């Protein structure tokens, strides 16, 4: 009985140690992001070997969207492309495919790119597939969703096609839930 108790006690201590390490790792990642702007981020592009450098978009508004190919909101790709074409002189849209919600983005980067081109004629930049929620959240989405990092607001990403609008100076303006279409005045009023 004493051996079982000691074994259980050791196991509890091990679990606590793992939790503390995970917490410390999370704090370290958060500290690394503090003081950054959107222009400090570079991400892998959907096209292999390419990169998206957000510093290249200085002076333009940026609309960042977590996307998925098999979602009820997937037709918003057409609206995103329409807005991108209409405002491309002062706006960049960057799509981030993510498989966090309902497994609705199961494809590879190559499959996602082909799908977006074939079905919606997407010409705006697409990043490589990332995670936008959970322990493996991409640093850019950690920045976008935490007020301590972005200086504006906390946002919980509830589903695919959540949108984040960044102004010409790299500051978060607002975030918009999935049901807010890219063509909605809640977004376009900032683009006129």
Buried (B, 14 or more C-beta within 10 A) or exposed (E): EEEEEEEEEEEEEEEEEEEEEEEEEEEEEBEEBEEBBBBBBEBBBBBEEEEBEBEEBEEBBBBBBBBBBBBEBBEBBBBBBBBBEEBEEEBBBBBBBBBBBEEBBEBEBEBBBEBBEEEBEBEBBBBBBBBBBEEEBBBBBBBBBBEEBBEBBEBEBEBBBBBBBBBBEBEBBBBBBBEBBBBBEBBBEBBE
